[in-house]
Amino acid sequence: MKAMRIHEFGSSDVLRHEEVDRPVPGPGQVLVRVAATSFNPVDDHIRAGFLAEMIPITLPYVPGIDLAGTVAELGADVTGPEVGDRVVAMLPLDSAGGAAEYALVAAESLAPAPRTTELADAAALPLTGLAAWQTTFELAELKPGQTVLVNGAGGAVGSLVVQLAVDAGAHVTAVDAPQHADRLRGYGAHRVVGPLALADGPAAVGGPFQVVVNHVRVSPEELAQLTDYVADGGVAASSAGPVPEDPDRGVRSANLWVRSDGAQLAELVAKVDAGRLRVHVAAHRPVAELAAVHEDAGAGRLPGKTVVLVPGVSPR
């Protein structure tokens, strides 16, 4: 079968599309025929070696943390999924494997694919959806009626946080560039504003807020300014560096390290099928162009969430 692999850390040039042996599922594993994976910024950081100490990987490495496809074979002791089922999963960051014709998945990481979307587009959901779910409900412990500021609301994770918070009954202020405004209003954001002028203070955007969610990489000094946007007793949840706490006001902070969770992913899929959660796909690219996708991402040229299609099957 064909797979995209890296044999060393480096620029996008280290990605090679090559022939490899088809994996065989062991106990508790499922072999999935991959329809698509998607690009996440962490893919770039892993390939470049920036996360080598934090996420030790074994080379050669097949990137692609997201997966959408069809069950091809079951390992021993697997119950639930059946051959032919359409499924989605988030794969482990240290082993991944989605940029290949077939991939091994731990059975507990699988969820049924959404019925209301194309199977390939479902590959845009797992990592970003789980990141949004864990930020919203585990880190922020969001409750109905709370006020929420989402900084970086137009991005892949931020867009889902907005929708999950609105669906949970929160009052959401979405912050991002003007080109995202109509889409964010369509998601139900109660207020949509342009990029934060942090020095203006929280009152300028209707704050302070009981929950502040940050997905924008800024300086430590700017992260410290975000603390002022959190109301007394509130929380700042961030995927882009720690927002300092303020114990005197009861302001706590939490940082995201997303993990795979099949049950949570199934909840997200159910919301997609119920029309309560929309996944925005900006582009589709074939897996043979994955090096170019990485290069475009590094140069700031990706238009948004990019699904990477995995066509064809070879006999091995």
Solvent accessible surface area in square Angstrom, and as a share of the most:
residue,aa,sasa,rsa
1,M,8,0.04
2,K,80,0.34
3,A,1,0.00
4,M,5,0.02
5,R,53,0.19
6,I,1,0.01
7,H,62,0.28
8,E,94,0.42
9,F,76,0.32
10,G,25,0.24
11,S,66,0.43
12,S,12,0.08
13,D,124,0.64
14,V,17,0.10
15,L,14,0.07
16,R,119,0.43
17,H,72,0.32
18,E,37,0.16
19,E,90,0.40
20,V,20,0.11
21,D,96,0.50
22,R,84,0.31
23,P,33,0.20
24,V,117,0.67
25,P,14,0.09
26,G,22,0.21
27,P,105,0.66
28,G,28,0.27
29,Q,58,0.26
30,V,0,0.00
31,L,0,0.00
32,V,0,0.00
33,R,49,0.18
34,V,0,0.00
35,A,30,0.24
36,A,0,0.00
37,T,2,0.01
38,S,2,0.01
39,F,14,0.06
40,N,2,0.01
41,P,93,0.58
42,V,28,0.16
43,D,6,0.03
44,D,24,0.12
45,H,68,0.30
46,I,5,0.03
47,R,21,0.08
48,A,22,0.17
49,G,19,0.19
50,F,151,0.63
51,L,32,0.16
52,A,40,0.31
53,E,172,0.77
54,M,122,0.55
55,I,10,0.05
56,P,95,0.60
57,I,30,0.15
58,T,113,0.65
59,L,63,0.31
60,P,62,0.39
61,Y,9,0.03
62,V,28,0.16
63,P,6,0.04
64,G,4,0.04
65,I,0,0.00
66,D,0,0.00
67,L,0,0.00
68,A,0,0.00
69,G,0,0.00
70,T,42,0.25
71,V,2,0.01
72,A,31,0.24
73,E,68,0.30
74,L,63,0.31
75,G,11,0.11
76,A,63,0.48
77,D,130,0.67
78,V,18,0.11
79,T,121,0.70
80,G,67,0.65
81,P,27,0.17
82,E,114,0.51
83,V,97,0.56
84,G,45,0.43
85,D,57,0.29
86,R,100,0.37
87,V,7,0.04
88,V,0,0.00
89,A,0,0.00
90,M,2,0.01
91,L,1,0.00
92,P,73,0.46
93,L,23,0.11
94,D,69,0.36
95,S,63,0.41
96,A,10,0.07
97,G,12,0.11
98,G,0,0.00
99,A,0,0.00
100,A,3,0.02
101,E,9,0.04
102,Y,17,0.07
103,A,4,0.03
104,L,54,0.27
105,V,2,0.01
106,A,42,0.32
107,A,24,0.18
108,E,132,0.59
109,S,15,0.10
110,L,20,0.10
111,A,3,0.02
112,P,87,0.55
113,A,7,0.05
114,P,2,0.02
115,R,195,0.71
116,T,86,0.50
117,T,45,0.26
118,E,129,0.58
119,L,27,0.13
120,A,22,0.17
121,D,36,0.19
122,A,4,0.03
123,A,0,0.00
124,A,1,0.01
125,L,1,0.01
126,P,0,0.00
127,L,17,0.08
128,T,5,0.03
129,G,0,0.00
130,L,0,0.00
131,A,3,0.02
132,A,0,0.00
133,W,38,0.13
134,Q,3,0.01
135,T,0,0.00
136,T,4,0.02
137,F,59,0.25
138,E,68,0.31
139,L,35,0.18
140,A,5,0.04
141,E,93,0.42
142,L,18,0.09
143,K,112,0.47
144,P,107,0.68
145,G,59,0.57
146,Q,33,0.15
147,T,46,0.27
148,V,1,0.01
149,L,0,0.00
150,V,0,0.00
151,N,12,0.06
152,G,9,0.09
153,A,0,0.00
154,G,6,0.06
155,G,36,0.35
156,A,42,0.32
157,V,28,0.16
158,G,1,0.01
159,S,5,0.03
160,L,4,0.02
161,V,1,0.01
162,V,0,0.00
163,Q,9,0.04
164,L,1,0.01
165,A,1,0.00
166,V,41,0.24
167,D,51,0.26
168,A,29,0.22
169,G,41,0.39
170,A,4,0.03
171,H,85,0.38
172,V,0,0.00
173,T,4,0.02
174,A,0,0.00
175,V,1,0.00
176,D,31,0.16
177,A,24,0.19
178,P,102,0.64
179,Q,144,0.64
180,H,44,0.20
181,A,15,0.12
182,D,114,0.59
183,R,52,0.19
184,L,1,0.00
185,R,134,0.49
186,G,45,0.44
187,Y,18,0.07
188,G,30,0.29
189,A,13,0.10
190,H,100,0.45
191,R,105,0.38
192,V,26,0.15
193,V,35,0.20
194,G,33,0.32
195,P,96,0.61
196,L,31,0.16
197,A,58,0.45
198,L,24,0.12
199,A,92,0.71
200,D,98,0.51
201,G,19,0.18
202,P,26,0.16
203,A,86,0.67
204,A,68,0.53
205,V,18,0.10
206,G,43,0.41
207,G,16,0.15
208,P,71,0.45
209,F,7,0.03
210,Q,74,0.33
211,V,2,0.01
212,V,0,0.00
213,V,2,0.01
214,N,1,0.00
215,H,35,0.16
216,V,54,0.31
217,R,178,0.65
218,V,42,0.24
219,S,41,0.26
220,P,98,0.62
221,E,122,0.55
222,E,65,0.29
223,L,11,0.05
224,A,47,0.36
225,Q,65,0.29
226,L,1,0.00
227,T,11,0.06
228,D,85,0.44
229,Y,2,0.01
230,V,0,0.00
231,A,19,0.15
232,D,103,0.54
233,G,61,0.58
234,G,7,0.07
235,V,8,0.04
236,A,1,0.01
237,A,0,0.00
238,S,1,0.00
239,S,42,0.27
240,A,5,0.04
241,G,23,0.22
242,P,86,0.54
243,V,2,0.01
244,P,60,0.38
245,E,93,0.42
246,D,36,0.19
247,P,114,0.72
248,D,142,0.73
249,R,72,0.26
250,G,42,0.41
251,V,4,0.02
252,R,91,0.33
253,S,25,0.16
254,A,16,0.12
255,N,84,0.43
256,L,31,0.16
257,W,147,0.51
258,V,21,0.12
259,R,111,0.40
260,S,39,0.25
261,D,35,0.18
262,G,7,0.06
263,A,76,0.59
264,Q,24,0.10
265,L,1,0.00
266,A,39,0.30
267,E,91,0.41
268,L,0,0.00
269,V,9,0.05
270,A,58,0.45
271,K,25,0.11
272,V,12,0.07
273,D,28,0.15
274,A,65,0.50
275,G,60,0.58
276,R,125,0.46
277,L,3,0.01
278,R,129,0.47
279,V,41,0.24
280,H,85,0.38
281,V,32,0.18
282,A,39,0.30
283,A,22,0.17
284,H,92,0.41
285,R,48,0.18
286,P,52,0.33
287,V,6,0.04
288,A,67,0.52
289,E,71,0.32
290,L,7,0.04
291,A,32,0.24
292,A,39,0.30
293,V,0,0.00
294,H,4,0.02
295,E,99,0.44
296,D,25,0.13
297,A,28,0.22
298,G,64,0.62
299,A,57,0.44
300,G,68,0.65
301,R,139,0.51
302,L,37,0.19
303,P,96,0.60
304,G,35,0.34
305,K,18,0.08
306,T,1,0.00
307,V,0,0.00
308,V,0,0.00
309,L,60,0.30
310,V,7,0.04
311,P,90,0.56
312,G,47,0.45
313,V,83,0.48
314,S,25,0.16
315,P,133,0.84
316,R,145,0.53
